[in-house]
Structure formats: C-alpha cells, structure tokens
C-alpha cells in the first residue's frame, strides 16, 4: 500500500482537501444516524462517538494553526461549533444525553456548506 508523504498531502489542491472533509463529515452523519437508531448503549454509538471525537479534534487542531487560511471570523465560528460538538458527544458518551438529532443537523449544515 502506498502512503503519501507529508509534502504530498500539503501540496493537495484545496478542492481535494475540501472533498475529504465533506466525505469525513458525511461518514460522521452516517455513524450518528446508526447510533441514534441503535441507541446510546450500542456498539454503533461507541463507533460514532469515537469517530466524531477524532474528526472534530483534528478539525480544531487545524483551525487553531496560525497558517490556516480561512478568515478569522469563520475559523472562530467553526471552533465554537467544534467545541459544542465535542461537548455534546461527551454527554452522549457519559449517557447524559441522546442529542443525536442536533449533532446530525449541525453536521449536515457543515457538510452542505462544503459543496
């Protein structure tokens, strides 16, 4: 299996990076829907929680970088959303919430904004 070097990834066109972000968020929506259907104590829920946490931790790290080229107000908005997502997903993990619907709706809006 071929692995990309860090330089190759950095040289990626913004459109392909955007497509990967779109696909990752779409996958998180699929997992959240499966978790909502299966319930908070299911394997599907654990899988969704882990995926969403990793995804948003990655996004937040990238948004915090000083060389991130997004406009600062948009970055601030996305960071706020990301922190909310992480808080909600932790509440689900701790069995204090079942707010899958809210997470799905926010994720759909972000996904659709990447089109």
Residue, then its C-alpha position, 0 to 999 in steps of 0.5 A: x500500500x502506498x502512503x503519501x508523504x507529508x509534502x504530498x498531502x500539503x501540496x493537495x489542491x484545496x478542492x481535494x482537501x475540501x472533498x475529504x472533509x465533506x466525505x469525513x463529515x458525511x461518514x460522521x452523519x452516517x455513524x450518528x444516524x446508526x447510533x441514534x437508531x441503535x441507541x446510546x448503549x450500542x456498539x454503533x454509538x461507541x463507533x460514532x462517538x469515537x469517530x466524531x471525537x477524532x474528526x472534530x479534534x483534528x478539525x480544531x487542531x487545524x483551525x487553531x494553526x496560525x497558517x490556516x487560511x480561512x478568515x478569522x471570523x469563520x475559523x472562530x465560528x467553526x471552533x465554537x461549533x467544534x467545541x459544542x460538538x465535542x461537548x455534546x458527544x461527551x454527554x452522549x458518551x457519559x449517557x447524559x444525553x441522546x442529542x443525536x438529532x442536533x449533532x446530525x443537523x449541525x453536521x449536515x449544515x457543515x457538510x452542505x456548506x462544503x459543496 
